[in-house]
């Protein structure tokens, strides 16, 4: 049993993707994606926990238990904050796919991303659907990754192949996201597929675990989107044995899905709106994994920490302040230690005797920075990924609707 990381995204037998241009927000680029799953496929998904979840999220949650066969995705319009009409439009888009494919509307999961508060340009999407249907191909992954982009500067793809009893099992995925990134249960939009033979219940468990350790551990700006969704599809086309809960095959498959989601999550942070620094926050010796993750997220959400990183300023007091307000009950600050890359700044809750500002500044000037915090209160560890906060982040979001 072995795992292989593939440079080019590998097609998944039984999964076809097609794109088309509907000119929803910009003319001249594909902005509609249709994904078709082979008959008999299983499907799992996680969605945003934002109370103002978008209409397509509501409809996808309703349709998920009914045996989905198709995913319909559009960029340029979120269909969020659109009330009764938004729900009707999301359902109408499913009906349009059903009419084209001779399927049923409840077999379609709709997804949208883009501007909030604008009604879905349903006629444009209907007009583009035949082209998307005609272009369905197992080799459509790269075009699909581009079609779902909004403020992304590049497509995001990842793929892994594992071998189980001499048979390959493929896991491939795409994602979009650069801003409004602080997932809660899912990520911006991510679509991952495999040809593994696995039941929906186990597939859901695999996805939830993978999302918790990848997408739920990244943040660009602390904003949880109204449209977040991550889907894991299994076409059942592999010749490998069926994956059963608790088996060694299940562990290998989980590792492959983890790796794909982690790579996609990292790519989202590297492409964060206006980002100039990639920041890993590693919290060690916490009382629990949840505590470690909470400390990491508190640091990652701090605009003062993020702007210090942008300025390459080793203002470590901002990091300590974030640790102190993160909610660690009974934290003994005399046991806390802190590093920037390999440079120790804090020991025993105070400035390390060997630390100098010059060493700290050199560490902060790198394009990749690791902030390592040791709490000295347990054995749990967590990693959170974020980026700096630059002038361009403000510009991009100030100009988003203009």
GUKOL-227385 format. One record per residue (C-alpha): residue in three letters; residue number from 1; x, y, z. Coordinates in steps of 0.25 Angstrom, whole numbers, plus 5000, padded with zeros to 4 digits. Layout:
GUKOL-227385
NODE   resn   resi      u      v      w
NODE    ALA    NUM      X      Y      Z
...
//
This chain:
GUKOL-227385
NODE   resn   resi      u      v      w
NODE    UNK      1   5000   5000   5000
NODE    UNK      2   5006   5013   4996
NODE    UNK      3   5002   5028   4993
NODE    UNK      4   5007   5036   4982
NODE    UNK      5   5006   5051   4980
NODE    UNK      6   5003   5055   4966
NODE    UNK      7   5008   5068   4959
NODE    UNK      8   4996   5068   4949
NODE    UNK      9   4982   5066   4954
NODE    UNK     10   4978   5052   4951
NODE    UNK     11   4965   5049   4945
NODE    UNK     12   4955   5041   4954
NODE    UNK     13   4948   5030   4947
NODE    UNK     14   4933   5032   4947
NODE    UNK     15   4934   5047   4950
NODE    UNK     16   4932   5057   4938
NODE    UNK     17   4933   5072   4938
NODE    UNK     18   4929   5082   4928
NODE    UNK     19   4929   5098   4928
NODE    UNK     20   4923   5109   4921
NODE    UNK     21   4923   5124   4920
NODE    UNK     22   4910   5131   4925
NODE    UNK     23   4915   5145   4927
NODE    UNK     24   4910   5146   4941
NODE    UNK     25   4920   5156   4946
NODE    UNK     26   4931   5157   4935
NODE    UNK     27   4930   5154   4920
NODE    UNK     28   4940   5144   4913
NODE    UNK     29   4942   5134   4924
NODE    UNK     30   4936   5121   4929
NODE    UNK     31   4927   5123   4941
NODE    UNK     32   4918   5111   4941
NODE    UNK     33   4922   5097   4945
NODE    UNK     34   4914   5084   4943
NODE    UNK     35   4920   5072   4950
NODE    UNK     36   4914   5058   4947
NODE    UNK     37   4915   5046   4956
NODE    UNK     38   4914   5032   4951
NODE    UNK     39   4901   5025   4955
NODE    UNK     40   4903   5018   4968
NODE    UNK     41   4913   5028   4973
NODE    UNK     42   4912   5032   4988
NODE    UNK     43   4914   5047   4992
NODE    UNK     44   4917   5054   5005
NODE    UNK     45   4917   5069   5008
NODE    UNK     46   4920   5079   5019
NODE    UNK     47   4914   5093   5019
NODE    UNK     48   4915   5107   5025
NODE    UNK     49   4910   5109   5039
NODE    UNK     50   4907   5124   5036
NODE    UNK     51   4892   5126   5040
NODE    UNK     52   4891   5135   5027
NODE    UNK     53   4894   5123   5019
NODE    UNK     54   4892   5124   5004
NODE    UNK     55   4880   5119   4996
NODE    UNK     56   4888   5108   4989
NODE    UNK     57   4894   5103   5003
NODE    UNK     58   4879   5101   5008
NODE    UNK     59   4875   5094   4995
NODE    UNK     60   4888   5085   4995
NODE    UNK     61   4886   5081   5009
NODE    UNK     62   4872   5077   5005
NODE    UNK     63   4876   5069   4993
NODE    UNK     64   4889   5062   4999
NODE    UNK     65   4882   5050   5005
NODE    UNK     66   4874   5047   4992
NODE    UNK     67   4886   5041   4984
NODE    UNK     68   4892   5053   4976
NODE    UNK     69   4897   5051   4962
NODE    UNK     70   4900   5065   4958
NODE    UNK     71   4907   5078   4964
NODE    UNK     72   4904   5091   4958
NODE    UNK     73   4913   5102   4962
NODE    UNK     74   4914   5117   4958
NODE    UNK     75   4923   5128   4961
NODE    UNK     76   4921   5143   4961
NODE    UNK     77   4908   5143   4969
NODE    UNK     78   4906   5136   4983
NODE    UNK     79   4891   5136   4983
NODE    UNK     80   4891   5139   4997
NODE    UNK     81   4882   5149   5005
NODE    UNK     82   4872   5147   4994
NODE    UNK     83   4860   5142   5002
NODE    UNK     84   4849   5134   4996
NODE    UNK     85   4853   5137   4981
NODE    UNK     86   4867   5132   4984
NODE    UNK     87   4862   5119   4988
NODE    UNK     88   4853   5118   4976
NODE    UNK     89   4864   5122   4967
NODE    UNK     90   4873   5111   4973
NODE    UNK     91   4863   5101   4971
NODE    UNK     92   4860   5105   4957
NODE    UNK     93   4875   5104   4954
NODE    UNK     94   4874   5089   4959
NODE    UNK     95   4861   5087   4950
NODE    UNK     96   4869   5093   4938
NODE    UNK     97   4880   5082   4940
NODE    UNK     98   4870   5071   4942
NODE    UNK     99   4863   5075   4929
NODE    UNK    100   4877   5074   4921
NODE    UNK    101   4881   5061   4927
NODE    UNK    102   4868   5054   4928
NODE    UNK    103   4870   5053   4943
NODE    UNK    104   4862   5058   4955
NODE    UNK    105   4864   5072   4961
NODE    UNK    106   4866   5066   4975
NODE    UNK    107   4878   5059   4969
NODE    UNK    108   4885   5073   4967
NODE    UNK    109   4893   5080   4977
NODE    UNK    110   4895   5095   4974
NODE    UNK    111   4906   5104   4979
NODE    UNK    112   4909   5119   4977
NODE    UNK    113   4920   5128   4980
NODE    UNK    114   4922   5143   4978
NODE    UNK    115   4914   5156   4981
NODE    UNK    116   4904   5155   4993
NODE    UNK    117   4890   5161   4992
NODE    UNK    118   4888   5160   4977
NODE    UNK    119   4878   5151   4970
NODE    UNK    120   4884   5140   4962
NODE    UNK    121   4884   5143   4947
NODE    UNK    122   4876   5130   4944
NODE    UNK    123   4874   5132   4930
NODE    UNK    124   4889   5134   4927
NODE    UNK    125   4892   5121   4934
NODE    UNK    126   4881   5113   4927
NODE    UNK    127   4886   5118   4914
NODE    UNK    128   4900   5113   4918
NODE    UNK    129   4897   5100   4923
NODE    UNK    130   4896   5092   4909
NODE    UNK    131   4910   5096   4906
NODE    UNK    132   4915   5091   4920
NODE    UNK    133   4907   5078   4918
NODE    UNK    134   4914   5076   4904
NODE    UNK    135   4928   5078   4910
NODE    UNK    136   4926   5068   4921
NODE    UNK    137   4939   5060   4922
NODE    UNK    138   4948   5053   4932
NODE    UNK    139   4959   5062   4928
NODE    UNK    140   4951   5075   4931
NODE    UNK    141   4958   5078   4945
NODE    UNK    142   4967   5089   4941
NODE    UNK    143   4956   5097   4934
NODE    UNK    144   4947   5094   4946
NODE    UNK    145   4957   5100   4955
NODE    UNK    146   4957   5113   4947
NODE    UNK    147   4942   5114   4946
NODE    UNK    148   4940   5115   4961
NODE    UNK    149   4950   5126   4963
NODE    UNK    150   4945   5139   4968
NODE    UNK    151   4957   5148   4974
NODE    UNK    152   4966   5136   4973
NODE    UNK    153   4979   5139   4965
NODE    UNK    154   4981   5125   4961
NODE    UNK    155   4974   5111   4961
NODE    UNK    156   4975   5102   4972
NODE    UNK    157   4976   5087   4970
NODE    UNK    158   4982   5075   4977
NODE    UNK    159   4983   5060   4974
NODE    UNK    160   4988   5047   4981
NODE    UNK    161   4988   5033   4977
NODE    UNK    162   4988   5021   4987
NODE    UNK    163   4990   5006   4984
NODE    UNK    164   4981   4996   4991
NODE    UNK    165   4984   4982   4988
NODE    UNK    166   4990   4985   4975
NODE    UNK    167   4979   4994   4970
NODE    UNK    168   4980   5009   4969
NODE    UNK    169   4970   5018   4976
NODE    UNK    170   4970   5033   4972
NODE    UNK    171   4967   5045   4980
NODE    UNK    172   4966   5058   4973
NODE    UNK    173   4960   5072   4976
NODE    UNK    174   4959   5087   4973
NODE    UNK    175   4956   5099   4982
NODE    UNK    176   4954   5113   4981
NODE    UNK    177   4956   5124   4992
NODE    UNK    178   4965   5136   4995
NODE    UNK    179   4956   5145   5004
NODE    UNK    180   4945   5143   5014
NODE    UNK    181   4953   5132   5019
NODE    UNK    182   4950   5126   5033
NODE    UNK    183   4943   5113   5030
NODE    UNK    184   4934   5107   5040
NODE    UNK    185   4930   5092   5036
NODE    UNK    186   4935   5094   5022
NODE    UNK    187   4943   5103   5013
NODE    UNK    188   4940   5113   5002
NODE    UNK    189   4936   5104   4991
NODE    UNK    190   4944   5091   4989
NODE    UNK    191   4940   5079   4981
NODE    UNK    192   4948   5066   4983
NODE    UNK    193   4945   5053   4976
NODE    UNK    194   4950   5038   4977
NODE    UNK    195   4948   5025   4970
NODE    UNK    196   4948   5018   4983
NODE    UNK    197   4937   5008   4987
NODE    UNK    198   4932   5014   5000
NODE    UNK    199   4918   5016   5006
NODE    UNK    200   4913   5030   5008
NODE    UNK    201   4913   5029   5023
NODE    UNK    202   4928   5026   5024
NODE    UNK    203   4931   5036   5013
NODE    UNK    204   4924   5047   5022
NODE    UNK    205   4932   5043   5034
NODE    UNK    206   4945   5043   5025
NODE    UNK    207   4941   5057   5020
NODE    UNK    208   4938   5063   5033
NODE    UNK    209   4951   5058   5039
NODE    UNK    210   4959   5064   5028
NODE    UNK    211   4952   5077   5027
NODE    UNK    212   4954   5079   5042
NODE    UNK    213   4969   5077   5041
NODE    UNK    214   4971   5086   5028
NODE    UNK    215   4960   5096   5024
NODE    UNK    216   4956   5098   5038
NODE    UNK    217   4970   5102   5042
NODE    UNK    218   4972   5113   5032
NODE    UNK    219   4968   5128   5032
NODE    UNK    220   4971   5140   5024
NODE    UNK    221   4962   5150   5030
NODE    UNK    222   4953   5143   5041
NODE    UNK    223   4940   5144   5032
NODE    UNK    224   4932   5131   5031
NODE    UNK    225   4925   5132   5017
NODE    UNK    226   4910   5130   5015
NODE    UNK    227   4913   5120   5004
NODE    UNK    228   4924   5111   5009
NODE    UNK    229   4923   5096   5004
NODE    UNK    230   4932   5084   5002
NODE    UNK    231   4927   5072   4995
NODE    UNK    232   4934   5058   4994
NODE    UNK    233   4929   5049   4983
NODE    UNK    234   4932   5034   4981
NODE    UNK    235   4929   5028   4968
NODE    UNK    236   4931   5014   4972
NODE    UNK    237   4939   5011   4959
NODE    UNK    238   4952   5006   4965
NODE    UNK    239   4955   4991   4965
NODE    UNK    240   4961   4992   4979
NODE    UNK    241   4954   4985   4990
NODE    UNK    242   4942   4992   4997
NODE    UNK    243   4947   5001   5008
NODE    UNK    244   4941   4997   5021
NODE    UNK    245   4941   5005   5035
NODE    UNK    246   4953   5003   5044
NODE    UNK    247   4961   4995   5033
NODE    UNK    248   4976   4998   5028
NODE    UNK    249   4970   5002   5015
NODE    UNK    250   4961   5013   5022
NODE    UNK    251   4973   5018   5029
NODE    UNK    252   4981   5019   5015
NODE    UNK    253   4969   5026   5009
NODE    UNK    254   4967   5036   5020
NODE    UNK    255   4982   5040   5019
NODE    UNK    256   4980   5042   5004
NODE    UNK    257   4968   5051   5006
NODE    UNK    258   4975   5058   5017
NODE    UNK    259   4986   5061   5008
NODE    UNK    260   4978   5066   4997
NODE    UNK    261   4970   5076   5006
NODE    UNK    262   4982   5080   5013
NODE    UNK    263   4989   5084   5000
NODE    UNK    264   4976   5092   4995
NODE    UNK    265   4975   5099   5009
NODE    UNK    266   4990   5103   5008
NODE    UNK    267   4988   5108   4994
NODE    UNK    268   4976   5117   4998
NODE    UNK    269   4985   5123   5009
NODE    UNK    270   4997   5125   4999
NODE    UNK    271   4987   5132   4990
NODE    UNK    272   4980   5141   5001
NODE    UNK    273   4975   5154   4996
NODE    UNK    274   4987   5164   4996
NODE    UNK    275   4996   5153   5004
NODE    UNK    276   5011   5155   5004
NODE    UNK    277   5014   5145   5015
NODE    UNK    278   5010   5131   5018
NODE    UNK    279   5009   5129   5033
NODE    UNK    280   5009   5115   5040
NODE    UNK    281   5005   5116   5055
NODE    UNK    282   5008   5104   5063
NODE    UNK    283   5003   5102   5077
NODE    UNK    284   5009   5091   5085
NODE    UNK    285   5007   5086   5099
NODE    UNK    286   4993   5090   5100
NODE    UNK    287   4983   5084   5109
NODE    UNK    288   4974   5079   5097
NODE    UNK    289   4974   5080   5082
NODE    UNK    290   4963   5089   5083
NODE    UNK    291   4970   5098   5092
NODE    UNK    292   4983   5098   5083
NODE    UNK    293   4974   5101   5071
NODE    UNK    294   4967   5113   5078
NODE    UNK    295   4980   5119   5082
NODE    UNK    296   4985   5118   5068
NODE    UNK    297   4973   5124   5063
NODE    UNK    298   4973   5136   5072
NODE    UNK    299   4987   5139   5068
NODE    UNK    300   4983   5137   5053
NODE    UNK    301   4971   5146   5054
NODE    UNK    302   4979   5158   5061
NODE    UNK    303   4980   5169   5051
NODE    UNK    304   4992   5175   5060
NODE    UNK    305   4999   5162   5058
NODE    UNK    306   4996   5161   5043
NODE    UNK    307   5000   5175   5040
NODE    UNK    308   5013   5173   5048
NODE    UNK    309   5016   5161   5039
NODE    UNK    310   5014   5170   5027
NODE    UNK    311   5023   5180   5032
NODE    UNK    312   5034   5170   5036
NODE    UNK    313   5033   5175   5050
NODE    UNK    314   5036   5165   5061
NODE    UNK    315   5026   5172   5071
NODE    UNK    316   5025   5159   5079
NODE    UNK    317   5016   5166   5090
NODE    UNK    318   5005   5165   5080
NODE    UNK    319   5006   5150   5080
NODE    UNK    320   5007   5149   5095
NODE    UNK    321   4995   5158   5096
NODE    UNK    322   4987   5149   5087
NODE    UNK    323   4991   5136   5094
NODE    UNK    324   4987   5143   5107
NODE    UNK    325   4973   5146   5102
NODE    UNK    326   4970   5133   5095
NODE    UNK    327   4962   5126   5106
NODE    UNK    328   4973   5117   5113
NODE    UNK    329   4967   5115   5127
NODE    UNK    330   4977   5116   5138
NODE    UNK    331   4989   5118   5128
NODE    UNK    332   5002   5119   5135
NODE    UNK    333   5010   5129   5127
NODE    UNK    334   5023   5125   5134
NODE    UNK    335   5023   5113   5125
NODE    UNK    336   5020   5119   5112
NODE    UNK    337   5031   5120   5101
NODE    UNK    338   5030   5126   5087
NODE    UNK    339   5039   5125   5075
NODE    UNK    340   5039   5132   5061
NODE    UNK    341   5044   5122   5052
NODE    UNK    342   5057   5117   5059
NODE    UNK    343   5058   5129   5067
NODE    UNK    344   5054   5128   5082
NODE    UNK    345   5047   5141   5087
NODE    UNK    346   5041   5137   5100
NODE    UNK    347   5045   5127   5110
NODE    UNK    348   5038   5125   5124
NODE    UNK    349   5027   5136   5120
NODE    UNK    350   5037   5147   5118
NODE    UNK    351   5048   5152   5107
NODE    UNK    352   5058   5141   5105
NODE    UNK    353   5072   5146   5109
NODE    UNK    354   5078   5142   5096
NODE    UNK    355   5068   5149   5087
NODE    UNK    356   5072   5162   5079
NODE    UNK    357   5063   5170   5071
NODE    UNK    358   5072   5168   5059
NODE    UNK    359   5070   5153   5060
NODE    UNK    360   5055   5155   5061
NODE    UNK    361   5055   5165   5049
NODE    UNK    362   5062   5155   5040
NODE    UNK    363   5052   5144   5043
NODE    UNK    364   5041   5153   5040
NODE    UNK    365   5046   5157   5026
NODE    UNK    366   5045   5143   5021
NODE    UNK    367   5033   5140   5012
NODE    UNK    368   5029   5129   5021
NODE    UNK    369   5028   5130   5036
NODE    UNK    370   5026   5120   5046
NODE    UNK    371   5020   5125   5060
NODE    UNK    372   5022   5114   5070
NODE    UNK    373   5016   5115   5083
NODE    UNK    374   5018   5105   5095
NODE    UNK    375   5008   5106   5106
NODE    UNK    376   5014   5096   5115
NODE    UNK    377   5001   5090   5120
NODE    UNK    378   4998   5077   5113
NODE    UNK    379   5002   5069   5100
NODE    UNK    380   4992   5074   5090
NODE    UNK    381   4997   5081   5077
NODE    UNK    382   4990   5088   5066
NODE    UNK    383   4994   5096   5053
NODE    UNK    384   4987   5108   5048
NODE    UNK    385   4990   5115   5035
NODE    UNK    386   4989   5130   5031
NODE    UNK    387   4995   5141   5024
NODE    UNK    388   4998   5155   5026
NODE    UNK    389   4989   5167   5025
NODE    UNK    390   4994   5177   5014
NODE    UNK    391   4990   5190   5007
NODE    UNK    392   4985   5181   4996
NODE    UNK    393   4975   5174   5004
NODE    UNK    394   4968   5187   5007
NODE    UNK    395   4968   5191   4993
NODE    UNK    396   4963   5178   4987
NODE    UNK    397   4951   5177   4997
NODE    UNK    398   4948   5192   4996
NODE    UNK    399   4947   5191   4981
NODE    UNK    400   4940   5177   4980
NODE    UNK    401   4927   5182   4975
NODE    UNK    402   4932   5193   4966
//
